[in-house]
């Protein structure tokens, strides 16, 4: 199954643990830059607005979060 192409400002969640980067599956971030198809710069921000990580990640490490119902 092909991964969904993400865009800048898409909200995403990690689908894998990245202990070497101190990030865990389920942490939420936003795409801040698309480097190439399937390669994204993602910023992780806490509830106070403090950035705690900015990482370059592959699309298969991310799941796009949606706030609207999917089209039928």
N, C-alpha and C positions, 0 to 999 in steps of 0.2 A: 504494500500500500504506500503510495507516494505521500510524503509529508506536505502539510499545508504551508504555502509560502507566507511568511510573516511580514508585516510592515512596521515602519517606525510608529511608536506609541501603542502598539498592540500589547495587551496585558497577557503575561505568560506565567506558567508555573513550571518548576523543575520536575522532571520525571525520573531523575536519578539522584543519588547522593553524590556529592563532590567533597568528601572530607578534607582533601588537601587544600581546598579553597574555603573551607568552613561554611559550606552550603549543604542543605539537606533537601531531599525530595519533598515537593510541596511548597517550597518557598516561592513567593510571588515577586515578579519583577516586571519591568517594562522594556520593550525593545527601543533602544535609543539610536541605533545605527544598523543598517543592513550592509555588511561588508561584501557579501557575494551571495548568490542563491544558496540558502541553507546555512549561512554563517551570520550570526547576529551578536551585536554588543548589547548586553542586557544590564540594566541598572536595578539594584535591589535597595529598597528604601524602607526604613522602619516606620512605625505608626506616628513618629514625631517629625518625619520628613528628612531624617538623617540618612544619607547614603552609606551603606555598610559594605557594598561590593559592586564592582563593575567588571563583568567578565565577558569574554568572547566565547560563545557557545554554539554548538551545532543544533540544527533544527530537531534532530531526533532526541535531544536532551530536554526539549521544551514541549509544553502543551499550551495552545492558545486558550485563554479563558474568554467566555462570551457572556454578555449580560442581557441579550435578547434571544427570543426563541429562534431556532433554526428554521429556515425556509423548508417547506415540504417538498 
